[in-house]
Amino acid sequence: AWTTALTGRPGPVVIALPEDMLTTLTEAAPLTRPAAIFEPAPSAEALASAFKLLTGAERPVLLMGGTNWTAEGRTALQAFAEASDIPVVAAFRYQDRFDNHSPAFVGEAGVGMVAHVRNLIREADVILAINVRFGEMTTDGYTLLSVPVPRQKLIHVHGSDREIGKIYVPTIGIHAGPNAFAKALTPVKGGWADWRASARKAYEDTFAAPVQPGPVDMVQVAAWLRDTLPADVILTNGAGNFTVWPNKFFKFGPEARLLAPQS
């Protein structure tokens, strides 16, 4: 059970026990600790193939998300994206996994997806998807990438090989954990500064929303929270349409966290 919970796509494990196990004594040695399990690392061949495809891109997008990120992995990914001038989009409700103040961050793909994020993914010629489980929200109802083979060249990196090719057939599929992969990345000089800067400006422009009618202007509320809450704030939200406000009008720094449902 420990191994299942800690490998591949980590998650909860339900154990069904026969009734007599709850009342009968045993002489078996108790478990002292869970197994030490290290995430898979990308092979040299896989990295070379990914870099070759990425280097030839004109409009690359880095799509990231998922669990199991460490501070070192997130820092390595941010350094790679900034040095390479690749715009970064967070998967549905994973925008707290990447510093929103970074010039590389350009928005979240999720409920109420803003136009520039939708267009960015559609217009991309290469998508580097790291630790992402593709679903309805991140793909805007499966409209941004065609099923089963996307028009965009897709490099899909995930710690569970069961996620690769599950919905989209990638151009390159890499079985690797997010941190091991991020730390193996080296900057790519593809001349994408204008592409990245344009996407970042569009992201910044979304915070200048028009005045909202009614007694409560949520634009002003969101702005106050953004400017006032501490760097290590934890935001929580449910699953209603109101979540557009904390998800689209708040900037998550490296210490901030978002707790929210995904389905």
Protein Blocks (a to p, Z undefined) as FASTA:
>chain_A
ZZmmmgcjaddddddddfklmmpccfbdcdfbdcddddddddfklmmmmmmmmmmpmbdc
dddedehiafklmmmmmmmmmmnopacdddehilmmpcfkbmkbgbdcdehiafklmmmm
mmpmbdcdehiacdfklnnoolmbccfbdfbdcddddfbfklgoklmccfbdcdddfklm
mmmpccddehpmmmmmmmmmmmmmmmmcccdedjbdfklmmmmmmmmmcfkbccdddfbf
klmmmmmmcccdfkbccdddfZZ
